[in-house]
Amino acid sequence: MQKVSALSIDNELLKKIEKSNGSAAVLHSYFKHAVNYLHGDEMLAIVSAPIDNAVSTIRVSKENFDKFFLNPSKNIYFTDLGLQINEDWVIDWEETEKWQEEKAIYPKDTRLLAENISLVKENLRKQSKPSWAHEKAVNKNIGSNTFEQAMNRLLYMETEKMFKAIENTPKKVNQLNETKLFGLGKGLTPSGDDILTGTCFVSTIENFPINLSEQQKLWKKTAKEKTNLISATAIYQACHGRGRESMHEFLKAVLFSTEPEVVLNKLEKVLAIGSSSGSEIAWGMIRTIESANKLTHNY
């Protein structure tokens, strides 16, 4: 049996694993840089070295999994040695870094926010990310066919509707409860789900000026019914303020950094998530911060 070193492990996941000695997790999905398993009703991920730290995630010292998981269909087992895979490999985390999320706190002094929000939005517009999110792109019927064009227009309209409702809570709370973003869009995690992940992640931080706790309770339930398990898990975790390390770092940069290059550097790390998910998560995050800033400054 060969050992593979874990580079880092989510500390909260490690605590759960240590209580689960001898239990098994079942394969859910398998990709070049990530393998997802179900342990009970919770999802955990084993990811390759280039991927950043995240909730319920173990990073291992492999550049990709092309030749690592030769038979990923078997269960994995939590043992005293570590995480045993396919009776061939053991992921050893005895000396690995224990990653602990460091959550942001919404600032009392928000003078930096308007400048950083504009910086991020302008950068995303220049890159056309997300491609459907900007009015100019929607007016040009972005998409390779009529179905995609219609879907992108709906994404744009539903996203704008949600953020206008957030800016007008509690008067338009019903519009938040009835959002059609769940499962809307292309990709493993559809675009609408990624927007909601970004919004939920930001709105849970301490001292955030808009209370979306009731919506988050509903959204967690709706996600289970209307989208896939990977998306629903991301939304659930975001509703508890949990996400990827790159998301935490980007949020802190927007809220507190006085250096534009730092903000844009942290943005690029979020944009690297998935093929388009990063841009949609970033858009959800920055628009939610903008909505809070508009509400608190009445503009």
Buried (B, 14 or more C-beta within 10 A) or exposed (E): EEEBBBBBBBEBBBEBBEEBEEBBBEBBBEBEBBBBBBBEEBBBBBBBEEBBBBBBBBBBEBEBBEEBBEEBEBBBBBEEEBBBBBEEBBBBBEEBEEBEBEBBEBEEEBEBBBEBBEBBBEBBBEEBBBBBBBEEBBEEEBBEEEEBBEBBBBBBEBBBBBBEBBBBBEEBBEBBEEBBBBBBBBBBBBBBBBBBBBBBBBBBBEEBEBEBEEBBEBBBEBBBEBBBBBBBBBBBBBBEBBBBBBBBBBBBBBBBBEEBEBBBBBBBBBBBBBEBBBBBBBBBBBBBBBBBBBBEEEE
